[in-house]
Amino acid sequence: MSHTAPNTSAQTTSPGRSDGRLLAVSDLHIGIADNRPITESLFPTSDDDWLIVAGDIGELTDDIEWALRLLTSRFAKVVWAPGNHELWTPREEPLQLRGEQRYQHLVELCRGLGVVTPEDPYPVWRGPQGPVAVAPLFVLYDYSFRAPGTTTKEESLAKAHEAGVVCTDEYLLHPDPYPSRDAWCRARVQQTERRLAAHDPSVPLVLVNHYPLVREPTEVLWHPEFAQWCGTELTADWHRRFNTAAVVYGHLHIPRTTWHDGIRFEEVSIGYPREWRRRGHPRGLLRQILPYPEDAPQHDGKPKEDSA
């Protein structure tokens, strides 16, 4: 018997197997002039290729719409999970929506373009090893990845301010109507857990979140104080609790593959020009999530400058 919640967790595609690939990218940051041509250069290799976009397309609604409209015109399906930059309300944004209202506006924008969001049924991609459900998540952070030597959110934030390592979210990412970003995070964790628990466990999941679901990837940050804006301990066991084929994330600007409890985690970000000019794109602009290339490296990547 299926445990899938009707119309809330999974939707099926046409029967049979796709000859395309499940690809992923994040942190396009198209508000930066040198990054926009990168987005313009993204093409599928097959009419059946799907694309995961794991957040941080840009800050302005017009830019986000431009990028998603372009990508949906090229790829068979586009799946989006929001990053912190999409949730900012900068002064130059004509649409001065904050918090939940801004997020819901972006969800409706995506739906108008045919882009799958965290509020939609999980689409099922059918590959050579069988079907997988692609689950875009919107889970924020709650400051539980605390700075070394601290035991409370307040201490951790104070240490970050002393070190001069403070995420711009503190000024531009508003949690309205929640009293804090961590309160919004806890609400999103509860909602998301219910949906994942309702999903049919016989269909493996590709979990897509802007932030890593475990803390270990943040251990290579040059400034450990920045980790508190990179996720929550509340998701640390999701890749074990739920039947997970792979986890896709961005935010850290450290594109690499790591393994945790036998599950593959893919950080798929493009990042800022100063970063990609230094390291290049050794595995291409788009990461192939499935089918998993047999010759793909098991571990790679270098620390970043903590400016996500």
MARLUMSE-481424 format. One line per field, with one value per residue (C-alpha): residue number from 1; y, x negated, z. Coordinates in steps of 0.02 Angstrom, whole numbers. Each point is the difference from the previous one (the first is absolute). Layout:
REM residues N
resi [NUM/...]
c2 [Y/...]
c1 [X/...]
c3 [Z/...]
REM end
This chain:
REM residues 308
resi [1/2/3/4/5/6/7/8/9/10/11/12/13/14/15/16/17/18/19/20/21/22/23/24/25/26/27/28/29/30/31/32/33/34/35/36/37/38/39/40/41/42/43/44/45/46/47/48/49/50/51/52/53/54/55/56/57/58/59/60/61/62/63/64/65/66/67/68/69/70/71/72/73/74/75/76/77/78/79/80/81/82/83/84/85/86/87/88/89/90/91/92/93/94/95/96/97/98/99/100/101/102/103/104/105/106/107/108/109/110/111/112/113/114/115/116/117/118/119/120/121/122/123/124/125/126/127/128/129/130/131/132/133/134/135/136/137/138/139/140/141/142/143/144/145/146/147/148/149/150/151/152/153/154/155/156/157/158/159/160/161/162/163/164/165/166/167/168/169/170/171/172/173/174/175/176/177/178/179/180/181/182/183/184/185/186/187/188/189/190/191/192/193/194/195/196/197/198/199/200/201/202/203/204/205/206/207/208/209/210/211/212/213/214/215/216/217/218/219/220/221/222/223/224/225/226/227/228/229/230/231/232/233/234/235/236/237/238/239/240/241/242/243/244/245/246/247/248/249/250/251/252/253/254/255/256/257/258/259/260/261/262/263/264/265/266/267/268/269/270/271/272/273/274/275/276/277/278/279/280/281/282/283/284/285/286/287/288/289/290/291/292/293/294/295/296/297/298/299/300/301/302/303/304/305/306/307/308]
c2 [0/172/122/150/143/35/150/60/-107/-82/19/-124/37/-103/-186/-75/60/170/7/167/48/78/152/131/173/134/171/75/176/80/173/-2/48/-133/-137/33/-72/-161/-21/42/-140/-139/-125/-179/-140/-84/55/-106/83/68/142/28/181/-3/183/168/42/183/133/91/-77/52/-88/-158/-3/31/-145/-123/47/-30/-168/-64/36/-119/-140/-128/44/126/-27/147/14/177/69/141/126/-27/37/166/162/124/183/-9/-137/80/-134/36/-163/-77/-174/-122/119/13/-188/-32/129/-93/-165/73/72/-172/-86/122/-57/-184/-10/-125/79/-67/27/-118/-190/-80/-42/-175/-17/-171/-58/-162/-51/36/149/132/143/170/91/186/59/170/-18/150/7/20/48/-176/-17/111/81/-99/29/63/-84/122/94/165/-52/-67/160/106/-98/22/188/7/-94/111/-152/43/-62/134/-98/89/159/-54/-168/39/-143/85/-52/-110/84/-60/-95/-148/-4/-2/-139/-107/22/-50/-152/-61/25/-84/-150/-35/-1/-110/-122/-11/-42/-179/-75/-119/148/71/187/128/129/177/141/160/-38/-162/-117/-48/107/-93/93/164/-63/60/180/125/89/-125/140/2/-176/63/67/-166/-118/-83/-152/-45/-75/-100/-171/30/-90/-152/10/14/-110/119/-26/163/172/158/168/162/156/-42/39/-157/-110/-180/-174/-71/-155/-7/-165/-73/136/113/187/116/185/72/187/117/136/171/46/14/-181/-83/94/-72/-180/-9/-123/-167/-101/115/126/-129/-146/-167/-71/-151/-114/18/-1/-145/103/147/45/-60/154/170/187/137/127/162/177/-12/126/-94]
c1 [0/-65/-31/-3/114/123/-53/-129/-157/-24/59/-41/-68/37/-34/-166/-177/-73/-150/-48/-103/42/-114/-26/-71/13/-64/9/1/52/7/-189/-36/-134/117/146/-88/-26/188/22/-123/96/74/60/-79/168/181/34/-126/68/-83/-5/-34/-46/20/-87/46/-2/78/122/165/-25/-169/70/142/-118/-113/140/91/-160/-35/178/-10/-149/23/140/34/-74/6/-38/-42/-21/-164/-26/-32/171/77/-90/98/-130/42/-17/134/161/104/-28/71/-80/-18/141/88/-154/-24/181/-14/-150/95/140/-125/-78/167/42/-158/27/-144/19/-13/-5/188/37/10/-170/-27/-61/-152/-17/-178/-91/0/185/105/-55/103/-84/45/-40/-7/12/-88/-91/-128/21/-176/-27/-162/-75/-171/-136/-3/180/155/141/61/-41/-179/-24/65/-108/-155/43/18/-166/-84/83/84/185/119/98/158/-6/49/99/83/156/97/172/122/-115/-91/-171/-86/-27/187/37/-127/82/171/-71/-86/164/95/-134/-19/186/-10/-154/78/155/-103/4/-162/-16/-44/-173/-18/-121/5/-32/-33/-99/-91/-90/108/-149/-132/-155/-15/-21/-156/-111/60/-141/103/92/110/91/69/145/81/-21/133/77/-37/184/-31/-156/84/116/-113/8/182/67/-45/-126/-92/-98/0/-25/-44/-97/-31/-178/-79/-105/54/-43/62/-2/76/89/65/-19/108/-72/9/-29/-42/39/-31/-75/-43/-77/-123/-147/35/33/-142/-119/60/81/141/-93/161/95/136/137/-23/72/95/75/-50/-153/-157/-112/-157/59/-116/49/-63/-55/12/-90/50/85/-4/161/104/157]
c3 [0/-44/141/-116/52/-141/-106/126/-13/-169/-177/-136/-172/-153/22/-52/13/-41/-115/75/151/166/10/135/29/134/48/-174/76/-163/80/-27/-180/-29/60/-117/-153/98/17/-184/-42/89/-123/13/-100/-26/-17/155/118/164/94/188/52/185/42/-12/-179/51/110/-114/-54/-181/-5/78/-126/-146/49/34/-161/-98/83/-18/-186/-12/126/8/183/120/190/115/185/68/63/122/-139/-79/171/22/-12/-65/-20/-189/-10/-66/86/185/67/154/71/-31/-119/-109/0/-49/-139/-69/11/-105/-123/-19/-23/-138/-90/34/126/143/174/179/7/-145/-18/-18/-185/-41/-113/-80/-34/-36/184/19/55/125/70/-5/161/4/181/80/167/71/141/187/58/69/-101/134/-4/91/186/11/70/-42/-152/84/37/-175/-82/115/-50/-184/23/92/-143/-130/-81/-9/-135/-94/46/168/-91/-154/35/101/83/4/70/106/144/-61/-139/116/41/-187/-19/134/-82/-170/75/75/-163/-103/117/-16/-189/-4/123/-111/-155/-64/71/-147/-113/44/23/-66/139/-64/123/-15/163/42/104/109/81/-61/-167/95/89/-143/6/22/132/111/69/-167/24/107/-159/-90/66/151/106/-15/-173/46/-14/-147/-124/115/53/-176/-150/-79/-164/9/81/-102/77/-29/105/54/-170/20/-147/44/38/176/78/167/69/-174/-81/-134/31/-148/22/-172/13/-129/126/-24/-139/120/50/-167/-85/129/-1/-172/-34/3/-8/-116/38/24/119/-55/148/-88/-77/110/-108/49/-28/109/145/173/94/-64/33/94/134/-50/61/100/-97/-48]
REM end
